[in-house]
Amino acid sequence: MTQKKLDQIERRIETIKAKLAAIDEMRPGSLSRQYKDPANQSGAYYQLSYTRDMKSRTQYIARDALSDVRRQIANYKRFKALTEEWVGLSIEHSRLKMKLAREGK
């Protein structure tokens, strides 16, 4: 059973690697709409906020770049989710390999 589980984990890791290789441009952050006049909700603009190298940053985003930035943010979230899953699977893989080695002695 343990060897079968190891094989399943290895296949999933290979799938994750392929999905990671297919990820295009990415950037961290969250996009929000702000207003120059919040009371009347006029003068809307978009800003991207993120933290990188322990520094908080904010960048204004032009309307014509919104779809690209949204796609890049989604790609980054996908990247983070896949790498988190990979790390979890790697830990489980290591644990099972050690268990197999102990049982083989």
N, C-alpha and C positions, 0 to 999 in steps of 0.2 A: 504493500500500500504506500509506503513512504517513497519508494522509487517512482511509483506512478505519479504521486503528488509532485515530486521533484521535476518530472518531465512536463507536467502541466504548467508549473511555475516557469520553467525555461521557455516553453512555447509562448506564454503570455508576455514574458519579458521581450522576446523577439518581436512580438506584435507591437509592443509599446515602442521599441526602438524604431520600427518602421514608421509608426505614426509620428514620432518625434522628428524623424528625418523629413517628413512631408510638411512640417510646419514652416510657414513663410515668415514674413516680417512680424515682429511682436514688440510690444512695449507694455510696461506695467502701468497701473494707475486706474483712476476712475474719472469718468467724464461727467460733468454736471453743467446745467444751464444756469447762468447767473443773469441778473438784470442790473442795468445802470440805475434804473429807478424801480426798486423792488415794490414799492407801494402800489404803483400802477402797472407793474410787470411790463415795462417798456425798455427798449434798448437791450434786447437779449443778446448774450454772447456765451460761448462755451469755453470751459477751462478744464484742463487735465491736471489732476493732482496725483502725485506719487512720491514715494520715498526711495531713494537710492543712495547707497554708501552712507547711510544714517543721516541723510539730509532730506528734508521735505522740500519738494519742488512743485511749482505751479506753472503751467504753460497755457497761453491762450491758443485756441484752436479755431482756425477759419472754417466757415460753414462748408466750403467746398472740400475740406479735408476730413470732415466728420465721418464719412463712411469708411475711409481708410483707417482712421484712428480707432473706430469701433471694432473693425476687423482685427487690427493689431492687438487691441486689448483682449479680445476673445481668444486670439492665438496664444497670448501670454497665459491666460487662465487655463487653457487647454494644456499648455506646456507644464505649468505648475502641477496640475492634477495628474498628468501622466508621470512626471518625475516622482511625485509623492507615492504613487502606486508602485512604481519601479523600486523605490527604496524599501517599501513595505514587503514587496515580494522577495527582494534580495535578502532581507533579514530572515524571512521565513525559509528561504532556500538554504541559507547558511545554517540555520537551526536544524533543519532536517538532515543536511549533510553530516553535521556533527553527530546527530542521533544515529544515522546509519553507520558511521565509523565506530561508534561505541558498541553497537549491536554486532558488528562484524568481528570484534575482538574475541 
